[in-house]
Amino acid sequence: MKETRETTITLQPATETIPDLVRKILVQLGEDPEREGLQRTPERFAKALQFLTSGYRQDPEKLFNGAVFSVCYDQMVVVKDIEVFSMCEHHLLPFFGKCHVAYIPSKRVIGLSKIARLVNMYARRLQIQERLTSQIAKAIQEKLSPEGVGVIIEARHLCMVMRGVEKQNSSAMTSAMLGAFRDNKETRDEFLSLVSTPKS
């Protein structure tokens, strides 16, 4: 089955700015947006939100540009414990944790820092953890055509900690396994073993 590529969303010009809308929300919450502590909050919130969703304005092709190299190496490459901060699209509350990424090259490798940047790019969008995990894996697969890709994310969701079930110590784990990582148990086990080994 042919995979569908991501669609680009064209934003229409807004009649009201984010700060305007935040002021209205503050009023609806029973607050006074003109009191000292809140006077600049709408602008601060808008600036923070633009940063936290800056991944929408990044292109994986440009991110990888100039950092893909031809190398004779066919063993597993692992980048573990990449910090992840994202926003749950259901409640607009943060989720955060760690991401582990591995791939087995097929003639080409990518600069290691680009993997962390790729994680940041997809995390800085309104997300669910399952889709975030899958997007990272598919982007590496499409760019490098490796023998396989594995991605694991473990994260805590404030929508479960601060509200709802209020489970303080809960975390969610998701994985995306492509190619050799899905088809070969030994490859998958090696990846799981490497990312579960504590730092020395």
Buried (B, 14 or more C-beta within 10 A) or exposed (E): EEEEEEEEEEEEEEEEEBBEBBBEEBEEEEBEBEEEEBEEBBEEBBEEBEEBBEBEEBEBEEBBEEBBEEEEEEEBBBBBEBEBEBBBEEBEBBBBBBBBBBBBBBEBBBEEEBBBBBBBBBBBBBBBBEBBBBBBBBBBBBBBEBBBBBBBBBBBBBBBBEEEEEEEEEBBEBBBBBBBBBEBEEBBEBBBEBBEEEEE
